[in-house]
Amino acid sequence: MGHPGRRAMLRLARTGERTATELAEAAGLSPSAASAHLKLLREVGLLHMRVDARRRLYQVDFERLAQVRAVLDEVWDDRLDALRQRAERTAKPARGRRGRSA
């Protein structure tokens, strides 16, 4: 997911089955570079491939993508919690009025 070409291919493959050529063009990649990225995306389970005659058609595996998102959401939530806790520890307490009694 770290490569912009992979993200572009995933965005396009979300909308339906696409050929490797369509995905390569959308990502601005050469056919050989796109092939390597498509292989990786298949290996990690983010894309399904279906052979139709002489074409290979790719589409996002939405279940797997949801699993990845859940992990990323958890990591992000953990980071936000850590940031909040750090901010609370370093925040200066509000100053009250000195020398006056209630």
Order of alpha helices (4+ residues) and beta strands (2+ residues): alpha-beta-alpha-alpha-beta-beta-alpha
